Amino acid sequence: MNILLEQIKLTNIPSFSLTRQNRILQKELVDCFLQVVNKGIFILDENVKVLENMVSSLCEVDNGIGVASGSDALNLSLMACDIGYGDEVITTPFTFIATAAAISRVGAKPVFVDIDPDTWNINADLLKKRISTKTKAIIPVHLYGCPAEMTKIAQVAKEHRLKIIEDAAQALGAKCNDKSVGSFGDTGCFSFFPTKNFGSFGDGGMVITDNAKIADKIKLLRLHGAKHKYHHDIIGYNSRLDELQAAILNVKFKYIKQWTIRRREIAELYSSLFQEHISACRLSIKLPLEPDYAYHVYHQYTIQTDQRNQLQNYLKNCGISSTVYYPIPIHLQKAYSSLGYCKGDFPIAEAACNQVLSLPMFPELKDEEVAFIVERVVDFFA
């Protein structure tokens, strides 16, 4: 192991990389690309239909609708659920801004709820306090691949007759109480951005739903509001998952389960190595948690420490990349200053933004690289 660690010191370890995966899949990817090119149909053809069926089947729902991005999946879901001007939608301040921006784009108001300190997901126990007569929906986010507490969230939504739109952009394959994320809500929204745990070679997304009426409306919305060419029933959008991206994803879909298993193995290795030093009181970090109800897919392996910035700089000097998801909570973003939130309104989310650090995580990461990363983190705190 020491020889291997010395070898790794001479290389850089990326936070995320598709290069290794692309080398492994190169022939399959090139073949699928050429098949699409030779057929010459690039929009809403057979590859999109196959992917829609496979993802909806994986999540055990009736409908999958491929769209242009995860952001569009959220936006079209809100529209299909008839949410618009004057409405309020509850969500988390600790996520990528696309979650809140989708609410704003349909004319509704995002209302934030602080997060659970252990999972970093929206705190289901705080939801009721933020519900008003204007509240129409909840958008929970399954952050880092860890499911939000959907059983509780679904119960609150049922009691108050609220829609649920799941932001599962980072969590394809994750489960809550043995039920797939995305299948609890009126819709589930996935992103196929290249860095996701199931990513294409560009933008792409999908909505899944058991509601046939919602599915039909999203199909209309993604295609300029038309069921038939040049016959437009509503004002829609141009939001279609293209054939090339779908073909690439169909190649990758065969491997999603084994990649998830590998991510979980890497996470277990990280945690077991870190835990040895935490138990000996030589390390001051908080490790990611997999709740009893959850099957975590570890889109990210994220730790928390009040020395985050210093640790990140130290790792960078050691040739180890890391990423902060996310450095500013949405309620403190300039874009949302009009909502009137102040620093201190959501203290747990604000603390997370100042303290979380995502370490390298992708299925092709080697065990010896994980060991090297852990050693460097331990060295920093020594």
Residue, then its C-alpha position, 0 to 999 in steps of 0.5 A: m500500500n505504501i508504494l501505491l500511495e507514493q505513486i499516487k502522490l505524483t498524480n492529481i486526483p480529480s473531484f470527478s472525472l468521466t475520462r476513466q469511464n469513457r475509456i472503458l465504454q469507448k467502443e459502446l459509446v462510439d457505436c451508439f453515436l454512429q447508429v444515431v448519426n447514420k439513422g439521421i433522426f435526432i429529436l424524440d426518436e427510439n432512443v428517447k422512448v427506450l430511456e423513458n421506459m427504462v428510467s420509469s421502470l427502474c423507479e416503478v412508475d408508469n411514465g417517463i418524459g425526457v426533457a432538455s435539462g433537470s431545471d426544465a424537469l422542475n419547471l414543467s412539473l410546476m406548470a403541469c401541476d397548475i402552480g403559478y402566480g400568487d402561489e407558494v412552494i416550500t423548498t430547501p435553501f441548501t441546494f442548487i439555485a435551479t430548484a428555487a428558480a423553477i418556482s420563480r419562473v412560473g411566478a410562484k414564491p419560494v418559501f424556505v425551510d431549514i435543513d436536517p443537520d444530519t442529512w442536509n435535506i429539508n427538515a420534514d418536522l419543520l414543514k407545517k410551520r411554513i404552510s399558509t393558505k397560499t402554499k400549493a406544493i413542496i419540493p424536497v431535494h435528495l441532496y448528494g444522493c441521500p433521500a429526504e424523509m419522504t414518508k413524513i413529507a408525503q404525510v404532511a402533503k396529504e394532510h394539507r392537499l399539497k403537490i409534491i415535486e421531487d428534485a431527484a437530480q442527484a439521486l437516481g437509484a436512491k430509495c426511501n423505505d424501499k421505494s424509489v425516490g421520484s415515485f413519492g411525488d406527483t412528479g420526480c425530476f432527474s438531471f442528466f448533467p454530465t457530473k450526475n451519478f447518471g450523466s450524459f454528454g451535455d444537458g438532459g433531464m427527465v420527469i417521472t410520474d404515475n399521473a397520466k394527466i400530468a404526463d400528457k401535459i408535460k409532453l405537450l409543454r416540452l413540444h411547443g404545446a403541440k400534440h401534432k405538428y403545427h397544431h398547438d393546444i397551449i403555449g409550450y416550450n422547446s424542451r426535448l431530450d435529444e437522441l444522441q444524449a439518450a443513446i449515450l444514457n442507454v449505454k450507461f444505463k446497463y451499468i447504473k446498478q454496479w456503479t451505484i454499488r461501487r459508489r457505496e463501496i467507496a463511501e464505506l471505505y472512506s467512512s471506515l478509514f475516517q472512523e478509525h481516526i475519529s474514534a481515536c479523537r484525532l479527527s474533527i470532521k462529520l461524516p455523511l449519514e445514511p439514515d435507517y430509512a434510506y438507500h444512499v447512492y452517494h452522488q457525493y461523499t461530503i464531510q463537514t468541518d469548521q476548517r473547510n476552506q483551510l482543508q480544501n486548500y491543503l488538499k489542493n496542494c496535495g494534488i487532490s481536488s474537492t468541491v463545495y456544494y454549495p457555498i451560499p444558501i439560496h435565501l442569501q443569494k443576491a437574486y433572492s434579496s427581494l424576499g427579505y431573508c437575512k443571515g441567521d434565518f436558516p442557521i443549519a443551512e448557513a452553517a453547512c454552506n460554510q463547512v461542507l466539502s465534497l471529496p472525490m467520488f466517482p465509480e472508477l476511483k481506486d481504493e488506494e486513492v481513497a486511502f491517500i485522500v484520507e491520509r492527507v485529511v488526517d495529516f491536515f488535522a494532525 
